[in-house]
Amino acid sequence: MFHLFDKAILGMSILRLLSGTIEIIVALVILKLNHVEKALMINSMLAIVGPIILILTTSIGLIGLADKISLTKIFWIVIGICFILYGVNSK
């Protein structure tokens, strides 16, 4: 009846819930401020949260899979994440 979750799954989901909660709180703060310049500044500060959560959740997932996949595949996954972050942050 009681289902235990894998530690990696639990950690990844908690981080995503935290990220979503931060996003909602920031949206409410932006609405309360009702000022474009301040909202843009807060939104810019929030832009760092997404990549951090991506890196942390992927790291937890990779640690959870470390005994099941080869080092070569882990290397390619890390390279892929680096490309995603580079593509998002490049101008």
C-alpha distances in whole Angstrom, upper triangle without the diagonal:
4,6,10,13,16,19,21,19,18,22,23,21,22,26,26,24,27,30,29,29,33,34,33,35,38,38,38,41,43,43,44,47,48,50,50,52,49,46,48,48,44,43,45,43,40,40,40,36,35,37,35,32,32,33,31,28,30,30,27,26,29,28,24,26,29,29,28,31,35,37,39,36,35,39,39,36,37,40,39,37,41,42,40,41,45,45,43,45,49,51
4,7,10,13,15,18,16,15,18,20,18,19,23,23,22,24,27,26,26,30,31,31,32,35,36,36,38,40,41,42,44,46,48,48,49,46,44,45,45,41,40,42,40,37,38,37,33,32,34,32,29,29,31,28,25,27,27,24,23,26,25,22,24,27,26,26,29,33,35,37,34,33,36,37,33,35,38,37,35,38,40,38,38,42,42,41,43,46,49
4,6,10,12,15,13,12,16,17,15,17,20,20,20,22,25,24,25,28,29,29,31,33,34,35,37,39,39,41,43,45,47,46,47,45,42,43,43,39,38,40,38,35,35,34,31,30,31,29,26,26,27,25,22,23,24,20,20,23,22,18,20,23,23,23,25,29,31,33,30,29,33,33,30,31,34,33,31,35,37,34,35,39,39,37,40,43,46
4,7,9,12,10,9,13,15,14,15,18,19,18,21,23,23,24,27,28,28,30,32,33,34,36,38,39,40,42,44,46,45,46,43,41,42,41,38,37,38,36,33,33,32,29,28,29,27,24,24,25,22,19,21,21,17,17,20,19,15,18,20,20,20,23,27,28,31,28,26,30,31,28,29,32,31,29,33,35,32,33,37,37,36,38,41,44
4,6,8,7,6,10,11,10,12,15,16,16,18,20,21,22,24,25,26,28,30,31,32,34,36,37,38,40,42,43,43,43,41,38,39,38,35,34,35,33,30,30,29,25,24,25,23,20,21,21,18,16,17,18,14,13,16,16,12,15,18,18,18,20,24,25,28,25,23,27,27,24,25,29,27,26,29,31,29,29,33,33,32,34,37,40
4,5,5,6,9,10,11,12,14,16,16,18,20,21,22,24,26,27,29,30,32,33,35,36,38,39,41,42,44,43,43,41,38,38,38,35,33,34,32,29,29,28,25,23,24,22,19,19,19,16,14,15,15,11,11,13,12,9,11,14,14,14,17,20,22,24,22,20,23,24,21,22,26,25,23,26,28,27,27,31,32,31,33,36,39
4,5,5,6,9,10,10,12,14,15,16,18,20,21,22,24,26,27,29,30,32,33,35,36,37,39,41,42,41,41,39,36,37,36,33,32,32,30,27,27,25,22,22,22,19,17,17,17,14,12,14,13,9,10,12,10,8,11,14,14,15,18,21,21,24,22,19,23,24,21,21,25,24,22,25,27,26,26,29,31,29,31,34,37
4,5,5,6,9,10,11,12,14,15,17,18,20,21,23,24,26,27,29,30,32,33,35,36,37,39,40,39,39,37,35,34,34,31,29,30,28,25,25,23,20,19,19,17,14,14,14,11,9,10,9,6,6,9,8,6,9,11,13,13,15,18,18,21,18,16,19,20,17,17,21,20,18,21,24,22,22,26,27,26,28,31,34
4,5,5,6,9,10,11,12,14,15,16,18,20,21,23,24,26,27,29,30,32,33,35,36,38,39,38,38,36,33,33,33,30,28,29,28,24,24,23,20,18,19,17,14,14,15,12,9,11,12,8,7,11,11,8,11,14,16,15,17,20,21,23,20,18,21,21,18,19,22,21,19,22,24,22,23,26,27,26,28,31,34
4,6,5,6,9,10,10,12,14,15,16,18,20,21,22,24,26,27,28,30,32,33,34,36,38,37,37,35,32,33,32,29,28,29,27,24,24,23,19,19,19,17,14,15,16,13,10,13,13,10,10,14,13,11,14,17,18,18,20,23,24,26,23,21,24,24,21,21,25,24,21,24,26,24,24,28,29,27,29,32,35
4,6,5,6,9,10,11,12,14,15,17,18,20,21,23,24,26,27,29,30,32,33,35,36,35,35,33,30,31,30,27,26,26,24,21,22,20,16,16,16,14,11,13,13,9,8,11,10,7,9,12,11,10,14,16,18,18,20,22,22,24,22,19,22,23,19,19,22,22,19,22,24,22,22,25,26,25,26,29,32
4,6,5,6,9,10,11,12,14,15,17,19,20,21,23,25,26,27,29,30,32,33,34,33,33,31,29,29,28,25,24,24,22,19,19,18,15,13,14,12,9,10,11,8,5,8,9,7,7,11,11,10,13,15,18,18,19,21,21,23,20,17,20,20,17,17,20,19,16,19,21,19,19,22,23,22,23,27,30
4,5,5,6,9,10,10,12,14,15,16,18,20,21,23,24,26,27,29,30,32,33,32,33,30,28,28,28,25,23,24,23,19,20,19,15,14,16,14,11,12,14,11,8,11,13,10,11,14,15,13,16,19,21,21,21,24,25,26,23,21,23,23,20,20,23,21,19,22,24,21,21,25,25,23,25,28,31
4,5,5,6,9,10,10,12,14,15,16,18,20,21,22,24,26,27,28,30,32,31,32,29,27,27,27,23,22,23,21,18,19,18,14,14,16,14,10,13,14,11,9,13,14,11,13,16,16,15,18,20,23,23,24,27,26,28,25,23,25,26,22,22,25,23,20,23,25,22,22,26,26,24,25,29,31
4,5,5,6,9,10,11,12,14,15,16,18,20,21,22,24,26,27,29,30,29,29,26,24,24,24,21,19,20,18,15,16,14,11,11,12,10,7,9,11,8,7,11,12,10,12,15,15,15,18,20,22,23,23,25,25,26,24,21,23,23,20,19,22,21,17,20,22,19,18,22,23,20,22,25,28
4,5,5,6,8,10,10,12,14,15,16,18,20,21,23,24,26,27,28,27,28,26,23,23,23,20,18,19,18,14,15,14,11,10,12,11,7,9,12,10,8,11,13,12,13,16,17,16,19,21,24,24,24,26,26,27,24,22,24,23,19,19,22,20,17,20,21,18,18,21,22,19,21,24,27
4,5,5,6,9,10,11,12,14,15,17,18,20,21,23,24,26,27,27,28,25,23,23,23,20,19,20,19,15,17,16,13,12,15,14,10,13,15,13,11,15,16,15,16,19,20,19,21,24,26,26,27,30,29,31,28,25,27,27,23,23,26,24,21,23,25,22,21,25,25,22,24,27,29
4,5,5,6,9,10,11,12,14,15,16,18,20,21,22,24,26,25,26,23,21,22,21,17,17,18,16,13,15,14,10,11,14,12,9,12,14,12,11,15,16,15,17,20,20,20,23,25,27,28,28,30,30,31,28,26,27,27,24,23,26,24,21,23,25,21,20,24,24,21,22,26,28
4,5,5,6,9,10,11,12,14,15,16,19,20,21,23,24,23,23,21,18,19,18,15,14,15,13,10,11,11,7,7,11,10,7,10,12,11,11,14,16,15,16,19,20,20,23,25,28,28,28,30,29,30,27,24,26,26,22,21,23,22,18,20,22,18,17,21,21,18,19,23,25
4,5,5,6,9,10,11,12,14,15,17,18,20,21,23,22,23,21,18,19,19,16,14,16,15,11,13,14,10,10,13,13,10,12,15,14,13,16,19,18,19,22,23,23,25,27,30,30,30,32,31,32,29,27,28,28,24,24,26,24,20,23,24,20,19,23,22,19,21,24,26
4,5,5,6,9,10,11,12,14,15,17,18,20,22,22,23,20,17,19,19,15,14,17,15,12,14,15,11,12,16,15,12,15,18,16,16,19,21,20,21,24,25,25,27,29,32,32,32,35,34,35,32,30,31,31,27,27,29,27,23,25,27,23,22,25,25,22,23,27,28
4,6,5,6,9,10,10,12,14,15,16,18,19,19,20,17,15,16,15,12,11,14,12,9,11,12,9,10,14,13,11,14,17,16,16,19,20,20,21,24,25,25,28,29,33,33,33,35,34,35,32,29,30,30,27,26,28,26,22,24,25,22,20,23,24,20,21,24,26
4,6,5,6,9,10,11,12,14,15,17,18,17,18,16,13,14,14,11,9,12,11,8,10,12,9,9,13,13,12,14,17,17,17,19,21,21,22,25,26,27,28,30,34,33,33,35,34,35,32,30,31,30,26,26,27,25,22,23,24,21,19,22,22,18,19,23,24
4,5,5,6,9,10,11,12,14,16,17,18,19,17,14,15,16,13,12,15,14,11,14,15,13,13,17,17,15,18,21,20,19,22,24,24,25,28,29,29,31,33,36,36,36,38,37,38,35,33,34,33,30,29,31,28,25,27,28,24,23,26,25,22,23,26,27
4,5,5,6,9,10,11,12,14,16,17,18,15,13,15,15,11,11,15,13,11,14,15,13,14,18,18,16,19,22,21,21,24,25,25,26,29,30,30,33,35,38,38,38,40,39,40,37,34,35,35,31,30,32,30,27,28,29,26,24,27,27,23,24,27,28
4,5,5,6,9,10,10,12,13,14,14,12,9,11,11,8,8,11,10,8,11,13,11,13,16,16,16,18,21,21,21,24,25,25,27,29,30,31,33,35,38,38,38,40,38,39,36,34,35,34,31,29,31,29,26,27,27,24,22,25,24,21,21,24,25
4,5,5,6,9,10,11,12,13,14,12,9,11,13,9,9,12,13,10,13,15,14,15,18,19,18,20,23,23,23,25,27,27,28,31,32,33,35,37,40,40,39,41,40,40,38,35,36,35,32,31,32,30,27,28,28,25,23,26,25,21,22,25,25
4,5,5,6,9,10,13,14,16,13,10,14,14,11,12,15,15,13,16,18,17,18,21,22,20,23,26,25,25,28,30,30,31,34,35,35,37,39,42,42,42,44,43,43,41,38,39,38,35,34,35,33,30,31,32,28,27,29,29,25,25,29,29
4,5,5,6,9,10,12,13,10,8,12,12,9,10,14,13,12,15,17,16,18,21,21,21,23,26,25,26,29,30,30,32,34,35,36,38,40,43,43,43,44,43,44,41,39,39,39,36,34,36,34,30,31,32,29,27,29,29,25,25,28,28
4,5,5,6,8,8,10,8,5,9,10,8,8,12,12,11,14,17,16,18,21,21,21,23,26,26,27,29,31,31,33,35,36,37,39,40,44,44,43,45,43,44,41,39,39,38,35,34,35,33,30,30,31,27,26,28,27,23,23,26,25
4,6,5,8,10,12,11,8,12,13,11,12,15,16,15,17,20,19,20,24,25,24,26,29,29,29,32,34,34,35,37,39,39,41,43,46,46,45,47,46,46,44,41,42,41,38,37,38,36,33,33,33,30,29,31,30,26,26,29,28
4,6,9,11,13,11,10,13,14,12,14,17,17,16,19,22,21,22,26,26,25,28,31,30,31,33,35,35,36,39,40,40,43,45,48,48,47,49,48,48,46,43,44,43,40,39,40,38,35,35,36,33,31,33,32,28,28,31,31
4,5,8,10,7,7,11,11,10,12,15,15,15,18,21,20,22,25,26,26,28,30,30,31,34,35,36,37,40,41,41,43,45,48,48,48,49,48,48,46,43,44,43,40,39,39,38,34,35,35,32,30,32,31,27,27,29,29
4,7,9,8,7,11,12,12,13,16,17,17,19,22,22,23,26,27,27,29,32,32,33,35,37,37,39,41,42,43,45,47,50,50,49,51,49,49,47,45,45,44,41,40,40,38,35,35,36,32,31,32,31,27,27,29,28
4,6,6,6,9,10,11,12,14,16,16,18,21,22,23,26,27,27,29,32,32,33,35,37,38,39,41,43,43,45,47,50,50,49,50,49,49,47,44,44,43,40,39,39,37,35,34,34,32,29,31,30,26,25,27,26
4,6,5,6,9,10,10,12,14,15,16,19,20,21,24,25,26,28,30,31,32,34,35,36,38,40,41,42,44,45,49,48,47,48,47,46,44,42,42,41,38,37,37,35,32,32,32,29,27,28,27,23,22,24,23
4,5,5,6,9,10,11,13,14,16,18,20,21,23,24,26,27,29,30,31,33,35,36,37,39,41,42,43,45,48,48,47,48,46,46,44,41,41,40,38,36,36,34,31,31,31,28,26,26,26,23,21,23,21
4,5,5,6,8,10,11,12,14,17,18,20,22,23,24,26,27,28,30,32,33,34,36,37,39,40,42,43,46,47,46,47,45,45,43,40,40,39,37,35,35,34,31,30,31,28,26,27,26,23,22,24,23
4,5,5,6,9,10,10,12,15,16,17,20,21,22,23,26,26,27,29,31,32,33,35,37,38,39,41,44,44,43,44,43,43,41,38,38,37,34,33,33,32,29,29,29,26,24,25,24,21,20,22,21
4,5,5,6,9,10,11,14,15,16,18,20,21,22,24,25,27,28,30,31,32,34,36,37,38,40,43,43,42,43,41,41,39,36,36,35,33,31,31,29,26,26,26,23,21,22,21,18,17,19,18
4,5,5,6,9,10,12,14,16,18,18,20,22,23,24,26,28,29,30,32,33,35,36,38,39,42,43,41,42,40,40,38,36,35,35,32,30,31,29,26,26,26,24,21,22,22,18,17,19,18
4,5,5,6,9,11,12,14,16,17,18,20,21,22,23,26,27,28,30,31,33,34,36,37,40,41,40,41,39,39,37,34,34,34,31,29,30,29,25,25,26,23,20,22,22,19,17,20,20
4,5,5,6,9,10,11,14,15,16,18,20,21,22,23,25,26,28,29,31,32,34,35,39,39,37,38,37,37,35,32,32,31,29,27,27,26,23,23,23,20,18,19,19,15,15,18,18
4,5,5,8,10,11,13,14,16,17,19,20,21,23,24,26,27,29,30,32,33,34,38,38,36,37,35,35,33,31,30,30,27,25,26,24,21,21,21,19,16,17,17,14,12,15,15
4,5,6,8,10,12,12,14,16,17,18,20,22,23,24,26,27,29,30,32,33,36,37,36,36,34,35,33,30,30,30,27,25,25,24,21,21,22,19,16,18,19,15,14,17,17
4,5,5,8,10,10,11,13,15,16,17,19,21,22,23,25,26,28,29,31,34,34,33,34,33,33,31,28,28,28,25,23,24,23,19,20,21,18,15,17,18,14,14,17,18
4,6,6,8,9,11,12,14,15,16,18,19,21,22,24,25,27,28,29,33,33,31,32,31,31,29,26,26,25,22,21,21,20,16,16,17,14,12,14,14,10,10,13,15
4,6,6,6,9,10,11,13,15,16,17,19,20,21,23,25,26,27,30,31,29,30,28,29,27,24,24,23,21,19,19,19,15,15,16,14,11,13,14,11,10,14,16
4,6,5,6,9,10,11,12,14,15,16,18,20,21,22,24,25,29,29,28,29,28,28,26,23,24,24,20,19,20,19,15,16,18,15,12,15,16,13,13,17,19
4,5,5,6,9,10,11,12,14,15,16,18,20,21,22,24,27,27,26,27,26,26,24,21,22,21,18,17,18,16,13,14,15,12,10,13,14,11,12,15,17
4,5,5,6,9,10,10,12,14,15,16,18,20,21,22,25,25,24,25,23,23,21,18,18,18,15,13,14,13,10,10,12,9,7,10,12,9,10,13,16
4,5,5,6,9,10,10,12,14,15,16,18,20,20,24,25,24,25,23,23,22,18,19,19,16,14,16,15,11,12,15,12,10,13,15,13,13,17,19
4,5,5,6,8,10,10,12,14,15,16,18,19,23,23,22,24,23,24,21,18,19,19,16,15,17,16,12,14,16,13,12,15,17,14,15,19,22
4,6,5,6,8,10,11,12,14,15,16,18,21,21,20,21,20,21,18,15,16,16,12,11,14,12,8,11,13,10,9,13,14,12,14,17,20
4,6,5,6,9,10,10,12,14,15,16,19,20,18,19,18,18,16,13,14,14,11,9,12,11,8,9,12,11,9,13,15,13,14,17,21
4,5,5,6,9,10,10,12,14,15,18,19,19,20,19,20,18,15,16,17,13,12,15,15,11,13,16,14,13,17,18,17,18,21,24
4,5,5,6,9,10,11,12,14,17,17,17,19,18,20,17,14,16,16,13,12,15,14,11,14,16,14,14,18,19,17,19,22,25
4,5,5,6,9,10,10,12,15,15,14,16,15,16,13,11,13,13,9,9,12,11,9,12,14,12,13,16,17,17,18,21,24
4,5,5,6,8,10,10,14,14,14,15,14,15,14,10,12,13,10,9,13,13,10,13,16,15,14,17,19,19,20,23,26
4,5,5,6,9,10,13,14,14,16,15,18,15,12,15,16,13,12,16,16,14,16,19,18,17,21,22,22,23,26,29
4,5,5,6,8,11,11,11,14,14,16,13,11,14,14,11,12,15,14,13,16,18,17,17,21,22,21,23,26,29
4,5,5,6,9,10,9,11,10,12,10,7,10,12,9,9,13,13,12,15,17,17,17,20,22,22,23,26,29
4,5,5,8,10,10,12,11,14,13,10,13,15,12,12,16,16,15,17,20,20,20,23,25,24,26,28,32
4,6,8,8,10,13,13,16,14,12,15,16,14,15,18,18,17,20,22,21,22,25,26,26,28,30,34
4,6,5,6,9,11,13,11,9,13,14,12,13,17,16,16,19,21,21,22,25,26,26,28,30,34
4,6,6,8,8,11,10,8,11,13,12,13,16,17,16,19,21,21,22,25,26,27,28,30,34
4,6,8,9,13,12,11,14,16,15,16,19,20,20,22,25,25,26,28,30,30,32,34,38
4,7,10,12,10,10,14,15,14,16,19,19,19,22,24,24,25,28,29,30,32,33,37
4,7,8,7,7,11,11,11,13,15,16,17,19,21,21,23,25,26,27,29,31,34
4,5,5,7,9,10,11,13,14,16,17,19,20,21,23,25,26,28,29,30,34
4,5,5,6,9,10,10,12,14,15,16,18,20,21,22,24,26,27,28,32
4,5,5,6,9,10,11,12,14,15,17,19,20,21,23,25,26,27,30
4,5,5,6,9,10,10,12,14,15,17,19,20,21,23,24,25,29
4,5,5,6,9,10,11,12,14,15,17,18,20,21,23,24,28
4,5,5,6,9,10,11,12,14,15,16,18,20,21,22,26
4,5,5,6,9,10,10,12,14,15,16,18,20,21,24
4,5,5,6,9,10,11,12,14,15,17,18,20,23
4,5,5,6,9,10,11,12,14,15,17,18,22
4,5,5,6,9,10,10,12,14,15,16,20
4,5,5,6,9,10,10,12,14,15,19
4,5,5,6,9,10,11,12,14,18
4,5,5,6,8,10,11,12,16
4,5,5,6,8,10,10,14
4,5,5,6,9,10,13
4,5,5,6,8,12
4,6,5,6,10
4,6,5,8
4,6,8
4,7
4
